[in-house]
Amino acid sequence: MDYIRTLFAPETPAMQHARDAMTDPNDQISVMAEEGKLLQLLIRMNNIRRIVEIGTLGGYAALWMADALQDGGEIITIEKDSARASRAALNTAHDPRIRLLTGDAKDILPTLSGSFDMVFIDADKISYPHYLDWAEAHVRTGGLIIGDNSLLFDSVWHDQPVERVRPTARDAMRTFNRRLADPARYQSILLPTGEGMTIGLKLF
Ligand SMILES: C[S@@+](CC[C@H](N)C(=O)[O-])C[C@H]1O[C@@H](n2cnc3c(N)ncnc32)[C@H](O)[C@@H]1O
């Protein structure tokens, strides 16, 4: 992984700073550098200009995505936890393409207007089907809907319950993946990154 990260996914100083600022073990839940680079590639390949990220943490993934945007592009990123949002605000203050909204995504999403090219879902797992409902209504045909942590500690494919994953969260993630796996609606895959990342190109 060091070889890949050094050669293909070197972090900018701002990304390094955002990662270094995640000192609390509970906060070590950002995407990895190679996943950030994958998001950049997807953004460039699909002419993505308007992005919503649900779950900011320290702004690490937002920094990766912003660096792939063409002129005029923007990321709206939503974080519920006020301490995390304050840290993300500091980490992303230099980048006018990143607009941070603090609050529960379930309250903020209905206030967003217009159409989006991509939604990156990376927040409370039990709400993934709800976020998918919103994304399906607001992402253009040919846009991307991406969900991180979609293997949910491998609980989605285990028959038996997996420690630290509530059955309700596992069921929600299974629903999310099943909906995105529908070939009539999406060109899609669940990539086996460390935590799993489901990527769907919206066909409808
Ligand atoms: C996995 S982290 C996000 C990591 C970030 N996308 C990155 O890769 O840098 C999940 C974040 O979602 C936030 N979150 C959880 N539920 C939320 C909700 N209902 N609305 C907004 N944010 C939420 C958590 O506070 C946490 O910071």
The ligand as an ORCA input file, in Angstrom:
! r2SCAN-3c Opt
* xyz 0 1
  C     -16.969      7.889      8.227
  S     -17.048      9.528      8.817
  C     -16.895     10.505      7.369
  C     -15.513     10.470      6.787
  C     -15.296     11.446      5.639
  N     -16.269     11.239      4.584
  C     -13.912     11.243      5.087
  O     -13.697     10.207      4.421
  O     -13.044     12.068      5.320
  C     -18.773      9.653      9.183
  C     -19.205     11.037      9.663
  O     -20.629     11.154      9.522
  C     -21.113     11.941     10.561
  N     -22.556     11.693     10.694
  C     -23.169     10.628     11.243
  N     -24.497     10.735     11.146
  C     -24.739     11.898     10.492
  C     -25.927     12.571     10.072
  N     -27.133     12.056     10.320
  N     -25.801     13.741      9.420
  C     -24.584     14.279      9.156
  N     -23.421     13.679      9.528
  C     -23.505     12.507     10.193
  C     -20.279     11.496     11.767
  O     -20.297     12.461     12.799
  C     -18.907     11.284     11.145
  O     -18.100     12.423     11.286
*
